[in-house]
C-alpha cells in the first residue's frame, strides 16, 4: 500500500504530540508547586497535579464546543492530554525514586 492510499483519519499526529508535551509540562509544574512550594507529600502532589491537569483538559475541550464557533471538542485531544499527564506521573516517580536511592 502506498502512502497516498492510506486513508486520512483526520488526526494530526504532530498536534497530539504537542498536546501531550504541553500537559506533561503542566502536570510537572503543578506537582512542583504542590510538593516544593506548599510542602505536600509526594503522593498527594502527584494525585492532585494529575487530577487537576486531566480535569482542566476536559473542561477546556468542552468549553471549545460551547463558547466558540470555530472550534469543537476533540476526544483525541483529551486522550493526548491525559497521556502527557501520565508521562509526567511516570517521570516524577522515576526521578524521585532515583533521588531517594542516592
N, CA, C and O of each residue as an XYZ file, in Angstrom:
408
protein
N       0.851     -1.174      0.000
C       0.000      0.000      0.000
C       0.897      1.238      0.000
O       1.818      1.344      0.810
N       0.633      2.141     -0.882
C       1.404      3.374     -0.955
C       0.871      4.381      0.050
O      -0.288      4.328      0.459
N       1.742      5.293      0.433
C       1.367      6.289      1.432
C       0.162      7.107      0.987
O      -0.670      7.480      1.814
N       0.060      7.386     -0.292
C      -1.075      8.164     -0.802
C      -2.386      7.404     -0.652
O      -3.456      8.012     -0.617
N      -2.311      6.084     -0.563
C      -3.509      5.260     -0.472
C      -3.989      5.068      0.966
O      -5.077      4.538      1.192
N      -3.186      5.496      1.932
C      -3.570      5.359      3.338
C      -4.689      6.348      3.630
O      -4.545      7.537      3.344
N      -5.798      5.887      4.192
C      -6.907      6.805      4.454
C      -6.547      7.838      5.525
O      -5.852      7.534      6.494
N      -7.030      9.049      5.328
C      -6.822     10.125      6.295
C      -7.835      9.964      7.423
O      -9.044      9.976      7.188
N      -7.339      9.816      8.636
C      -8.224      9.659      9.789
C      -8.611     10.999     10.397
O      -9.404     11.049     11.337
N      -8.057     12.083      9.869
C      -8.397     13.402     10.379
C      -7.712     13.746     11.685
O      -8.106     14.703     12.350
N      -6.699     12.994     12.067
C      -5.997     13.230     13.323
C      -4.568     13.644     12.997
O      -3.818     12.890     12.376
N      -4.199     14.852     13.422
C      -2.842     15.331     13.198
C      -1.946     14.794     14.304
O      -2.132     15.108     15.480
N      -0.968     13.977     13.907
C      -0.079     13.367     14.892
C       0.756     14.421     15.612
O       0.947     14.335     16.825
N       1.252     15.408     14.880
C       2.066     16.466     15.492
C       1.255     17.245     16.521
O       1.774     17.615     17.574
N       0.001     17.491     16.220
C      -0.873     18.211     17.155
C      -1.044     17.425     18.452
O      -1.041     18.007     19.537
N      -1.191     16.126     18.345
C      -1.387     15.304     19.547
C      -0.103     15.233     20.374
O      -0.159     15.212     21.603
N       1.054     15.194     19.706
C       2.336     15.238     20.422
C       2.449     16.554     21.181
O       2.874     16.577     22.336
N       2.069     17.648     20.530
C       2.096     18.958     21.185
C       1.186     18.969     22.408
O       1.575     19.463     23.467
N      -0.023     18.427     22.271
C      -0.945     18.346     23.410
C      -0.319     17.549     24.554
O      -0.357     17.979     25.707
N       0.250     16.399     24.240
C       0.847     15.547     25.274
C       1.999     16.261     25.976
O       2.085     16.231     27.204
N       2.873     16.895     25.222
C       4.004     17.600     25.831
C       3.549     18.785     26.676
O       4.108     19.044     27.742
N       2.543     19.496     26.203
C       2.021     20.637     26.955
C       1.453     20.187     28.297
O       1.705     20.819     29.322
N       0.697     19.110     28.296
C       0.104     18.638     29.544
C       1.122     17.930     30.432
O       0.949     17.890     31.650
N       2.166     17.379     29.851
C       3.269     16.846     30.645
C       3.893     17.988     31.452
O       4.123     17.855     32.654
N       4.161     19.106     30.782
C       4.747     20.268     31.466
C       3.777     20.828     32.502
O       4.186     21.151     33.617
N       2.500     20.946     32.147
C       1.500     21.458     33.091
C       1.469     20.613     34.362
O       1.494     21.152     35.468
N       1.416     19.303     34.209
C       1.359     18.414     35.375
C       2.637     18.504     36.204
O       2.579     18.482     37.433
N       3.790     18.606     35.540
C       5.051     18.747     36.284
C       5.088     20.057     37.065
O       5.560     20.093     38.202
N       4.595     21.122     36.461
C       4.563     22.411     37.167
C       3.641     22.355     38.380
O       3.979     22.867     39.447
N       2.477     21.732     38.215
C       1.566     21.610     39.355
C       2.154     20.706     40.436
O       2.001     20.974     41.627
N       2.824     19.637     40.017
C       3.482     18.768     41.000
C       4.520     19.562     41.782
O       4.545     19.514     43.012
N       5.367     20.283     41.080
C       6.411     21.067     41.740
C       5.844     22.110     42.677
O       6.372     22.320     43.769
N       4.778     22.763     42.262
C       4.150     23.771     43.113
C       3.609     23.138     44.388
O       3.842     23.646     45.485
N       2.894     22.042     44.247
C       2.321     21.386     45.422
C       3.375     20.819     46.354
O       3.292     20.974     47.572
N       4.361     20.167     45.777
C       5.355     19.466     46.594
C       6.402     20.408     47.184
O       6.690     20.350     48.380
N       6.967     21.270     46.352
C       8.088     22.093     46.812
C       7.653     23.428     47.410
O       8.281     23.907     48.353
N       6.600     24.032     46.885
C       6.177     25.330     47.416
C       5.253     25.172     48.620
O       5.412     25.865     49.625
N       4.283     24.257     48.516
C       3.310     24.102     49.589
C       3.613     22.943     50.527
O       2.927     22.775     51.535
N       4.614     22.150     50.220
C       5.043     21.092     51.120
C       4.157     19.861     51.162
O       4.207     19.104     52.131
N       3.337     19.641     50.120
C       2.529     18.422     50.082
C       3.453     17.216     49.942
O       4.523     17.308     49.340
N       3.037     16.105     50.493
C       3.781     14.855     50.317
C       3.772     14.474     48.836
O       2.920     14.925     48.069
N       4.737     13.636     48.450
C       4.903     13.268     47.043
C       3.620     12.690     46.450
O       3.178     13.132     45.389
N       3.023     11.717     47.115
C       1.840     11.059     46.567
C       0.678     12.035     46.417
O      -0.019     12.024     45.403
N       0.473     12.872     47.417
C      -0.611     13.855     47.357
C      -0.380     14.825     46.200
O      -1.317     15.174     45.483
N       0.856     15.255     46.021
C       1.177     16.168     44.919
C       0.957     15.509     43.566
O       0.447     16.138     42.639
N       1.340     14.250     43.454
C       1.142     13.524     42.195
C      -0.344     13.410     41.876
O      -0.769     13.699     40.758
N      -1.120     12.992     42.852
C      -2.558     12.801     42.633
C      -3.235     14.119     42.289
O      -3.988     14.192     41.318
N      -2.977     15.164     43.073
C      -3.609     16.463     42.824
C      -3.205     17.038     41.473
O      -4.053     17.534     40.732
N      -1.923     16.975     41.150
C      -1.476     17.554     39.878
C      -2.054     16.779     38.696
O      -2.437     17.378     37.691
N      -2.117     15.468     38.807
C      -2.672     14.654     37.721
C      -4.169     14.915     37.558
O      -4.644     15.136     36.444
N      -4.904     14.888     38.657
C      -6.348     15.119     38.575
C      -6.663     16.511     38.055
O      -7.512     16.672     37.178
N      -5.983     17.519     38.591
C      -6.239     18.884     38.143
C      -5.952     19.022     36.652
O      -6.745     19.614     35.921
N      -4.841     18.487     36.204
C      -4.459     18.626     34.796
C      -5.443     17.913     33.870
O      -5.818     18.452     32.829
N      -5.859     16.713     34.244
C      -6.809     15.961     33.413
C      -8.163     16.657     33.376
O      -8.759     16.804     32.309
N      -8.651     17.087     34.538
C      -9.939     17.787     34.592
C      -9.870     19.089     33.803
O     -10.803     19.424     33.073
N      -8.772     19.820     33.946
C      -8.589     21.061     33.204
C      -8.665     20.800     31.698
O      -9.324     21.545     30.971
N      -8.000     19.753     31.233
C      -8.018     19.420     29.812
C      -9.412     19.085     29.307
O      -9.793     19.485     28.207
N     -10.170     18.353     30.109
C     -11.542     18.005     29.721
C     -12.416     19.251     29.669
O     -13.184     19.435     28.724
N     -12.300     20.107     30.681
C     -13.096     21.340     30.724
C     -12.783     22.223     29.514
O     -13.692     22.768     28.888
N     -11.508     22.361     29.191
C     -11.121     23.174     28.035
C     -11.731     22.614     26.751
O     -12.225     23.376     25.919
N     -11.703     21.312     26.585
C     -12.278     20.706     25.381
C     -13.784     20.939     25.308
O     -14.310     21.248     24.239
N     -14.476     20.796     26.423
C     -15.924     21.027     26.443
C     -16.228     22.490     26.129
O     -17.132     22.790     25.349
N     -15.466     23.401     26.743
C     -15.698     24.829     26.508
C     -15.452     25.221     25.049
O     -16.117     26.118     24.530
N     -14.512     24.561     24.392
C     -14.268     24.864     22.978
C     -15.535     24.694     22.148
O     -15.795     25.466     21.226
N     -16.307     23.689     22.483
C     -17.539     23.456     21.743
C     -18.676     24.357     22.164
O     -19.619     24.574     21.403
N     -18.593     24.885     23.379
C     -19.697     25.693     23.896
C     -19.535     27.187     23.631
O     -20.526     27.872     23.376
N     -18.329     27.699     23.685
C     -18.159     29.159     23.637
C     -17.505     29.658     22.350
O     -17.356     30.867     22.171
N     -17.119     28.772     21.467
C     -16.544     29.226     20.199
C     -17.346     28.657     19.041
O     -18.015     27.630     19.159
N     -17.257     29.347     17.937
C     -17.924     28.870     16.727
C     -16.940     28.169     15.800
O     -17.339     27.454     14.880
N     -15.658     28.378     16.049
C     -14.644     27.855     15.136
C     -13.944     26.606     15.655
O     -13.192     25.971     14.916
N     -14.175     26.249     16.896
C     -13.504     25.088     17.493
C     -14.555     24.091     17.949
O     -15.710     24.443     18.187
N     -14.135     22.847     18.064
C     -15.042     21.821     18.575
C     -14.262     20.897     19.495
O     -13.045     20.770     19.357
N     -14.943     20.252     20.431
C     -14.256     19.321     21.340
C     -13.692     18.138     20.552
O     -14.265     17.703     19.553
N     -12.559     17.633     21.028
C     -11.900     16.528     20.337
C     -11.471     15.484     21.368
O     -10.616     15.747     22.214
N     -12.067     14.310     21.287
C     -11.736     13.228     22.210
C     -10.259     12.860     22.113
O      -9.641     12.514     23.120
N      -9.690     12.933     20.914
C      -8.271     12.610     20.752
C      -7.376     13.612     21.476
O      -6.292     13.255     21.939
N      -7.823     14.866     21.576
C      -7.071     15.851     22.361
C      -7.078     15.464     23.838
O      -6.052     15.551     24.513
N      -8.229     15.041     24.329
C      -8.326     14.614     25.734
C      -7.409     13.418     25.980
O      -6.733     13.353     27.006
N      -7.384     12.486     25.054
C      -6.515     11.311     25.197
C      -5.048     11.730     25.178
O      -4.251     11.239     25.977
N      -4.691     12.631     24.272
C      -3.306     13.113     24.203
C      -2.932     13.872     25.471
O      -1.838     13.692     26.006
N      -3.840     14.720     25.953
C      -3.588     15.469     27.187
C      -3.361     14.516     28.355
O      -2.413     14.672     29.124
N      -4.233     13.538     28.475
C      -4.131     12.567     29.562
C      -2.845     11.749     29.442
O      -2.219     11.426     30.452
N      -2.456     11.420     28.232
C      -1.192     10.696     28.030
C      -0.011     11.510     28.532
O       0.900     10.970     29.159
N      -0.025     12.802     28.258
C       1.037     13.678     28.748
C       1.085     13.729     30.261
O       2.162     13.726     30.858
N      -0.082     13.776     30.880
C      -0.154     13.789     32.346
C       0.394     12.484     32.908
O       1.150     12.496     33.879
N       0.023     11.370     32.311
C       0.516     10.077     32.789
C       2.027      9.954     32.608
O       2.703      9.353     33.443
N       2.558     10.514     31.529
C       4.014     10.538     31.351
C       4.681     11.368     32.442
O       5.764     11.024     32.916
N       4.038     12.456     32.835
C       4.578     13.284     33.919
C       4.597     12.508     35.231
O       5.563     12.592     35.990
N       3.540     11.756     35.497
C       3.485     10.944     36.716
C       4.633      9.934     36.713
O       5.324      9.772     37.718
N       4.831      9.264     35.593
C       5.926      8.295     35.490
C       7.269      8.995     35.683
O       8.138      8.482     36.388
N       7.443     10.154     35.066
C       8.703     10.896     35.197
C       8.979     11.268     36.648
O      10.111     11.141     37.115
N       7.959     11.725     37.362
C       8.134     12.088     38.775
C       8.500     10.855     39.588
O       9.401     10.906     40.425
N       7.811      9.758     39.348
C       8.095      8.539     40.104
C       9.513      8.038     39.844
O      10.211      7.635     40.775
N       9.935      8.062     38.599
C      11.294      7.612     38.263
C      12.326      8.561     38.857
O      13.301      8.116     39.461
N      12.122      9.856     38.691
C      13.083     10.847     39.186
C      13.201     10.801     40.709
O      14.309     10.797     41.245
N      12.077     10.769     41.399
C      12.129     10.777     42.863
C      12.661      9.456     43.401
O      13.275      9.428     44.468
N      12.440      8.381     42.691
C      12.984      7.092     43.126
C      14.509      7.115     43.045
O      15.188      6.599     43.933
N      15.042      7.708     41.988
C      16.495      7.824     41.849
C      17.060      8.759     42.905
O      18.162      8.533     43.406
N      16.321      9.805     43.250
C      16.774     10.747     44.266
C      16.856     10.063     45.635
O      17.779     10.319     46.409
N      15.899      9.206     45.919
C      15.859      8.515     47.209
C      17.032      7.542     47.323
O      17.595      7.384     48.406
N      17.409      6.886     46.218
C      18.486      5.895     46.244
C      19.862      6.526     46.404
O      20.807      5.833     46.782
N      20.004      7.826     46.127
C      21.322      8.483     46.229
C      21.789      8.612     47.645
O      22.873      9.141     47.893
